[in-house]
Amino acid sequence: MQQFISPATSISGEIALPGDKSISHRYALIASIAEGVTRIRNYSTGADCRSTLGCLRALGIEVAGDGTELTIEGRGLAGLRATAADLDAGNSGSTIRMLSGILAAQPFRSRLFGDESLSRRPMGRVMDPLAKMGAHITAREGKFPPLEIDGAPLHPIEYRLPVPSAQVKTCVLFAGLFADGVTAVEEPVRSRDHSEIALREFGAELRVERGRIELTGRPRLEGRELTVPSDLSSAAFFIVAALLIPGSELTIRGVGLNPTRSALLDLLVGMGANLRIPQLESRNGELVGDIVVRHSALKGGTVEGALTAALIDEIPVLAVLGAATEEGLTVKDAAELRIKETDRIRTVVDNLRRMGVEAEELPDGLVVPGRQRFRAAEFDSHGDHRIAMAFAVAALAGDGRSVIHGAEAASVSFPEFWDTLASVAR
């Protein structure tokens, strides 16, 4: 699918965005092993989250509703059923990594696979701790999907993450639900804590202190009434668009503002962004609020260390913004971007250069000098939703009409993206 983007004169209006993808995955997965009914409102419409629901249905979980409101009949820790068919995670790394933690403890064999892109993504980071807990997992070439999981009784471990990863942390914690005793995970850098919040909401016993999470196994999880906040990672594209295009003022309603995710806003405010959050409220343990953003002159900056881990999904669109700042943007410690849906470091740099923007590729990041202008260009998403959306934003600042090939990739996380963009681009 091709998408044509014309330059915008402003980004203005009010929008509400789909439910947070990360939280949606976690609510659905925990609901399936809780006891009783869970009702979820504003569930993500993205293809990745539909992949999670498809896997749960195949495992015998009744899921009613195909839109943003779902009812999930939980069957408890011992309620999943073996399936003769393989489980299809589609393009979703979240699905395959987090569900592996649950399947590792089941008394049956499972086989998880995905699309061509997911099949190139290494799974050693989840296979290693699960093997230490007693799971039996094999993979193509020892690390790539499909994963074959022979469920086994698991025992608790103390595991230190070699690199920050909320998905790997979640996988270990989910496996720890089935182990007798306390499973502990230590993080070198704090990652997203949606799993810890969600597990507490369902009734799990967790203790979190100084980068260490302790989970007591075999809890009685109970179904809940839950509302998913709008996705801050999706909001990032519209925030950047409004900052980039003169004359813009945009309000984004009901966005999740979890402190482990709000580093994006802290960075932008530090660069000089005119951002306001008129009010905050807590919803199912997650902070939620409206964001009001106006076009701003930004000074630029550096993203490295813990900040890189916190902003890993937003780096493609931040790189676009960096070209329009005074000092540019430097990103370091982001080697993980090379094993996403595509090599995001290389793809971002290549697409920026197509627009006449100077950019340098580093082994673990990139450098984008500031005070640059965007030329109209043709881009390829390479099947990566965040690349498609980031360069749609860049095209808004171009000097003519741009073309994005593979624009359908946006549906992985945000099927409504193109319509929403059209509604605010003037």
C-alpha positions in Angstrom: 0.0 0.0 0.0 1.2 3.5 -0.9 0.4 6.5 1.2 0.8 10.0 -0.2 1.6 12.8 2.3 1.5 16.5 1.4 3.1 19.3 3.5 1.0 20.6 6.4 0.5 24.2 7.4 -0.4 23.2 11.0 -1.3 20.2 13.2 -4.4 21.3 15.1 -7.5 19.9 16.9 -8.3 17.3 19.5 -7.8 13.5 19.1 -8.2 10.3 21.2 -5.8 7.5 20.4 -6.1 3.7 20.6 -5.4 1.8 23.8 -1.8 1.3 24.8 -0.4 -1.8 23.0 2.0 -2.8 25.9 -0.8 -2.7 28.5 -3.3 -4.4 26.3 -1.1 -7.4 25.8 -0.5 -7.7 29.5 -4.1 -7.4 30.5 -5.2 -10.0 28.1 -2.5 -12.5 29.0 -3.0 -12.2 32.8 -6.8 -12.3 32.4 -6.5 -15.7 30.7 -4.9 -17.2 33.7 -7.0 -15.3 36.3 -10.2 -16.8 37.7 -13.4 -15.3 36.5 -14.4 -12.6 34.0 -12.2 -9.7 33.0 -13.7 -6.8 31.0 -11.2 -4.6 29.1 -12.2 -1.3 27.6 -10.1 0.6 25.0 -8.1 -2.6 24.1 -5.6 -1.8 21.4 -6.8 -2.2 17.8 -3.3 -3.1 16.5 -2.6 -6.4 14.8 0.0 -7.3 17.4 -2.7 -7.3 20.2 -5.0 -9.3 17.9 -2.3 -11.9 17.7 -2.3 -12.2 21.4 -6.0 -12.8 21.5 -5.8 -15.3 18.7 -3.2 -17.3 20.6 -5.4 -17.2 23.8 -8.5 -18.4 21.9 -6.4 -21.3 20.5 -5.4 -22.2 24.0 -9.1 -22.6 25.0 -9.8 -19.1 26.4 -13.1 -17.6 25.6 -12.7 -14.0 24.3 -15.8 -12.1 23.4 -15.8 -8.9 21.4 -13.7 -8.0 18.4 -13.4 -4.2 18.8 -12.0 -2.2 21.7 -14.2 -3.7 24.4 -13.5 -7.3 25.4 -14.7 -9.9 27.8 -12.2 -12.6 28.7 -13.2 -15.8 30.7 -10.2 -16.6 32.8 -9.5 -20.3 33.5 -7.0 -19.9 36.3 -3.3 -21.0 36.4 -4.1 -24.5 35.4 -6.8 -23.8 32.8 -5.1 -23.5 29.4 -5.6 -26.3 27.0 -3.2 -28.0 24.5 -3.8 -27.1 20.9 -3.0 -29.3 17.9 -2.3 -26.2 15.8 0.8 -24.0 16.1 0.3 -20.6 17.8 0.7 -17.7 15.4 2.3 -14.6 17.0 2.2 -12.7 13.7 4.6 -9.8 13.9 4.4 -9.5 17.6 7.6 -9.8 19.6 5.5 -9.0 22.7 3.2 -11.9 22.2 5.9 -14.6 21.6 8.2 -13.4 24.4 5.6 -12.9 27.1 3.4 -15.9 26.2 6.5 -18.1 26.3 6.7 -17.5 30.1 3.2 -18.8 30.6 3.5 -21.8 28.2 6.8 -22.9 29.8 4.8 -24.1 32.8 1.9 -25.9 31.0 1.6 -29.7 31.0 1.7 -29.9 27.2 3.8 -29.0 24.2 3.3 -25.7 22.3 4.8 -24.4 19.1 5.0 -20.6 18.6 5.8 -19.0 15.3 5.5 -15.7 13.5 5.8 -13.9 10.2 9.0 -13.4 8.2 10.1 -10.4 10.3 9.4 -12.0 13.7 11.2 -15.2 12.5 14.5 -13.1 12.2 14.3 -11.8 15.8 16.4 -13.6 18.4 14.7 -15.2 21.3 17.7 -16.2 23.4 17.0 -13.6 26.0 13.8 -15.4 27.1 15.0 -18.9 26.4 17.9 -18.6 28.8 16.0 -17.6 32.0 13.2 -20.0 31.2 15.7 -22.9 30.8 17.1 -21.9 34.2 13.6 -22.3 35.7 13.4 -25.8 34.2 11.6 -25.2 30.9 12.4 -27.1 27.8 12.6 -24.9 24.7 14.1 -25.4 21.3 14.4 -22.9 18.4 15.6 -22.7 14.9 19.4 -22.3 14.9 19.1 -22.3 18.7 17.6 -18.8 18.9 15.1 -17.9 16.2 11.3 -18.7 16.0 9.5 -21.0 15.8 9.9 -21.9 19.4 8.9 -25.4 20.6 8.1 -25.4 24.3 7.7 -28.6 26.3 5.9 -27.4 29.4 7.4 -28.5 32.7 7.1 -27.8 36.4 9.1 -24.6 37.0 11.2 -23.5 40.0 11.8 -19.9 41.1 15.1 -18.2 40.2 16.9 -15.0 40.9 17.7 -13.5 37.5 19.6 -10.4 36.5 18.7 -9.0 33.1 21.8 -8.7 31.0 20.2 -5.7 29.2 17.0 -3.7 30.1 14.0 -5.4 28.6 10.4 -5.1 29.8 9.4 -8.0 27.7 12.0 -10.4 29.1 11.3 -9.2 32.6 7.6 -9.9 32.0 8.3 -13.4 30.6 10.3 -14.3 33.7 7.6 -12.9 36.1 4.8 -14.7 34.2 6.8 -18.0 34.5 7.3 -17.2 38.2 3.5 -17.2 38.7 3.6 -21.0 38.3 6.6 -21.7 40.5 6.5 -22.5 44.2 8.4 -19.8 46.0 9.7 -16.3 45.1 11.1 -15.4 41.7 13.3 -12.3 41.6 14.3 -10.2 38.7 17.0 -7.5 38.9 17.1 -4.8 36.3 20.4 -2.9 35.4 18.1 0.0 34.3 14.5 0.5 35.2 12.2 -0.6 32.3 8.5 -0.2 31.8 6.6 -1.5 34.8 3.2 -2.2 33.3 3.5 -5.9 34.2 4.1 -5.1 37.9 1.1 -2.8 38.0 -1.1 -5.2 36.1 -0.1 -8.2 38.2 -0.9 -6.3 41.4 -4.3 -5.3 39.9 -5.2 -8.9 39.4 -4.1 -9.9 42.9 -0.4 -11.0 42.7 2.0 -10.4 45.5 5.0 -8.3 44.4 7.7 -6.4 46.1 9.7 -3.8 44.2 12.7 -2.1 45.6 15.8 -0.6 44.0 15.7 -2.4 40.7 14.6 -5.7 42.2 11.2 -7.3 41.6 10.1 -10.2 43.8 7.0 -12.2 42.9 5.5 -14.9 45.1 4.4 -17.8 43.0 1.0 -19.6 42.8 -1.2 -16.5 43.6 -5.0 -16.5 43.2 -5.5 -14.0 40.3 -9.0 -12.6 40.0 -10.8 -11.1 37.0 -11.1 -7.3 36.9 -12.8 -4.4 35.2 -10.0 -2.5 33.3 -9.6 0.5 31.0 -6.5 0.7 28.9 -5.1 4.3 28.6 -4.3 5.7 25.2 -0.8 4.8 23.9 1.9 7.3 24.6 4.1 5.7 21.9 1.3 6.4 19.4 0.9 9.9 20.8 4.6 10.5 20.2 4.1 10.8 16.4 1.5 13.5 16.8 3.4 15.3 19.5 6.5 15.5 17.2 4.3 16.6 14.3 2.9 19.5 16.3 6.3 20.5 17.5 7.7 20.4 14.0 5.0 22.3 12.0 4.6 26.1 12.7 1.2 27.3 13.9 0.3 23.9 15.5 -1.7 23.4 18.7 -3.0 19.9 19.4 -4.7 18.2 22.4 -4.4 14.4 22.9 -7.0 13.0 25.3 -6.6 10.3 27.9 -2.9 9.3 27.4 -1.1 6.9 29.6 1.6 8.8 31.5 3.3 6.0 33.5 6.6 7.4 34.9 8.6 4.6 33.2 7.2 5.9 29.9 7.1 9.6 30.4 10.8 10.1 29.7 9.6 11.2 26.2 7.9 14.2 27.7 10.7 15.0 30.1 13.2 15.0 27.2 11.0 17.2 25.0 10.4 19.7 27.8 14.1 19.8 28.4 14.6 20.6 24.8 12.2 23.6 25.0 8.9 22.0 24.0 5.7 23.8 24.9 3.8 20.9 26.5 1.0 21.0 29.2 -0.8 18.3 31.1 -3.9 20.0 32.6 -4.8 17.2 34.9 -3.7 13.7 36.0 -5.7 10.8 37.4 -4.9 7.2 38.4 -6.8 4.4 36.5 -6.1 0.8 37.4 -2.8 1.8 38.8 -1.7 3.7 35.7 -1.4 7.5 35.5 -3.6 9.0 32.7 -3.9 12.6 31.5 -4.5 14.9 28.5 -1.5 16.4 26.6 -1.6 19.8 25.0 1.3 20.6 22.7 2.2 23.7 20.6 4.8 24.2 18.0 8.1 25.1 19.6 11.7 25.9 18.7 13.8 23.2 20.2 17.5 23.1 21.1 18.2 19.4 20.6 20.1 17.0 22.8 21.6 13.6 23.5 19.8 10.3 24.3 22.0 7.7 25.9 22.2 5.1 28.8 19.0 4.7 30.8 17.2 7.3 28.7 17.8 5.3 25.5 16.2 2.2 27.2 13.2 4.3 28.2 12.8 5.8 24.7 13.7 2.9 22.5 10.3 2.9 20.6 10.3 6.6 20.1 13.8 7.0 18.7 12.8 6.9 15.0 10.4 9.8 15.3 12.8 11.7 17.6 15.5 11.3 15.0 13.1 13.1 12.5 12.6 15.9 15.0 16.3 16.2 15.7 16.9 17.4 12.2 14.7 20.5 12.9 16.3 21.4 16.2 19.1 23.9 16.8 21.7 21.5 17.9 20.5 18.2 16.4 20.1 14.8 18.1 22.6 12.2 19.1 21.5 8.7 20.1 23.8 6.2 21.8 23.4 2.8 23.5 20.6 1.8 21.1 22.0 -1.4 19.5 18.7 -3.1 20.3 17.2 -1.1 17.5 19.0 -3.3 15.0 16.9 -6.4 16.0 13.5 -4.8 15.8 11.1 -5.3 12.9 13.9 -4.0 10.8 17.3 -2.6 11.5 15.8 0.7 12.7 19.2 2.5 12.9 20.0 1.9 9.3 16.5 2.4 8.0 16.1 5.8 9.8 19.4 7.0 8.5 18.6 5.8 4.9 15.2 7.5 4.9 16.5 10.7 6.3 19.1 10.8 3.6 16.4 10.3 1.0 14.9 13.6 2.2 18.2 15.4 1.9 18.8 15.3 5.6 22.4 14.6 6.8 22.5 11.7 9.2 25.3 9.5 10.5 24.9 5.8 11.4 26.8 4.7 14.6 27.2 1.0 15.6 24.8 1.6 18.5 22.9 4.7 17.4 22.9 7.7 15.1 23.7 11.4 14.8 21.4 13.9 13.2 22.7 17.5 12.9 20.1 20.3 13.4 18.9 23.2 11.4 18.0 21.0 8.4 15.2 21.1 5.9 13.2 18.1 4.6 12.7 17.4 0.9 9.8 15.4 -0.5 10.9 11.8 -1.1 9.8 8.2 -1.5 10.3 6.0 1.5 10.0 2.3 2.2 8.7 1.2 5.6 10.4 -2.2 5.3 7.3 -3.6 7.0 8.1 -1.6 10.2 5.1 0.3 11.7 7.3 2.8 13.5 9.3 3.6 10.4 6.1 4.1 8.4 4.6 6.5 11.0 7.9 8.4 11.7 8.4 9.3 8.1 4.8 10.3 7.6 5.6 12.9 10.2 8.8 13.9 8.4 6.8 14.2 5.1 4.5 16.8 6.8 7.5 19.1 6.8 8.6 18.3 3.3 8.7 20.7 0.3 6.3 18.7 -1.8 4.2 15.5 -1.8 6.0 12.4 -0.4 5.2 8.7 -0.9 5.5 5.9 1.7 5.6 2.4 0.4 4.5 -0.4 2.7 2.2 2.1 4.6 0.0 -0.8 5.8 2.7 -1.6 8.3 1.2 1.1 10.6 -1.7 -1.3 11.3 0.6 -3.5 13.5 0.1 -1.0 16.3 -2.2 1.8 15.0 -4.7 0.9 12.2 -6.3 4.3 12.5 -3.1 6.2 12.1 -3.6 7.5 8.5 -7.2 8.7 9.2 -6.2 10.3 12.5 -3.2 12.1 10.8 -5.5 13.4 8.0 -7.9 14.7 10.6 -5.4 17.0 12.3 -3.1 18.0 9.3 -4.2 21.3 7.9 
